[in-house]
Amino acid sequence: MLSWQVETFIKEKQLLAANDRILVGVSTGVDSMVLLHILETLQKNDGLCHRGSSCKS
């Protein structure tokens, strides 16, 4: 549910365009782990990738 809300917000506000890259710093805190989980969910849905993943450009 939260992942869907984040994805919807990003699309509605046009925060990211195709082929944009973002840099996100995370710690071991709960908020960072939630952010990481959301980004991983978006990766699966929208083809995003993170360092260490095989990214197809």
C-alpha positions in Angstrom: 0.0 0.0 0.0 2.7 2.5 0.9 4.7 1.6 -2.1 1.7 2.2 -4.3 1.2 5.7 -2.7 4.9 6.6 -3.2 4.7 5.4 -6.9 1.5 7.4 -7.5 3.0 10.5 -5.9 6.1 10.3 -8.0 4.1 9.9 -11.2 1.5 12.6 -10.3 4.2 15.2 -9.5 6.4 14.0 -12.5 9.4 13.7 -10.2 11.3 11.2 -12.4 11.6 11.0 -16.1 12.7 8.0 -18.1 16.4 7.2 -17.6 16.7 9.5 -14.6 19.1 8.4 -11.9 18.7 9.1 -8.2 21.1 8.6 -5.4 19.7 7.6 -2.1 21.6 7.2 1.2 20.3 4.8 3.7 21.2 3.8 7.2 20.1 0.9 9.4 17.2 2.8 10.9 13.6 1.8 10.4 12.8 4.7 8.1 15.8 3.9 5.9 14.8 0.2 5.7 11.2 1.2 4.8 12.6 3.5 2.1 14.9 0.7 0.8 11.9 -1.7 0.7 9.8 0.8 -1.2 12.6 1.4 -3.8 13.0 -2.4 -4.3 9.3 -2.7 -4.8 9.4 0.1 -7.4 12.4 -1.6 -9.0 10.3 -4.7 -9.6 7.3 -2.8 -10.9 9.0 -0.1 -13.0 12.4 -1.5 -14.0 14.4 0.7 -11.6 17.8 -0.7 -10.5 20.2 -0.2 -7.7 23.9 -0.5 -7.5 24.8 -4.1 -7.4 21.9 -5.1 -9.6 22.2 -5.9 -13.2 20.8 -2.7 -14.8 19.8 -2.7 -18.4 20.1 0.7 -20.0 
